[in-house]
Amino acid sequence: MRGLYIPGDAPPWRKDFEAELLRFPAGVHDDMVDALGLIGQLLDRVRPGVAPKAPPKPNDGLSGYKAMRSGGGSWRV
């Protein structure tokens, strides 16, 4: 979910790996893409995904401001 990180000094197969990912699904070879997909499935089973936390509910829709008392009718402080 945060992308795939491949170090710049990765092994010599890095360029082939990137090319295969970019050509998928139209490319002739897809062995490395399949392996990456299986790793993703394995990681999901080892540690299931966590749903994002729901945003806090606003108390009165006032976004932290104190409510004004009804009546008085004046904006002067």
Contacts in CASP RR format, 6 or more apart in sequence:
PFRMAT RR
TARGET T0000
AUTHOR 0000-0000-0000
METHOD contacts of the structure
MODEL  1
MRGLYIPGDAPPWRKDFEAELLRFPAGVHDDMVDALGLIGQLLDRVRPGV
APKAPPKPNDGLSGYKAMRSGGGSWRV
4 36 0 8 1.000
6 14 0 8 1.000
6 17 0 8 1.000
6 18 0 8 1.000
8 14 0 8 1.000
16 32 0 8 1.000
17 32 0 8 1.000
20 27 0 8 1.000
20 29 0 8 1.000
20 30 0 8 1.000
20 31 0 8 1.000
20 32 0 8 1.000
20 33 0 8 1.000
21 32 0 8 1.000
21 33 0 8 1.000
21 36 0 8 1.000
24 30 0 8 1.000
24 33 0 8 1.000
58 64 0 8 1.000
60 67 0 8 1.000
END
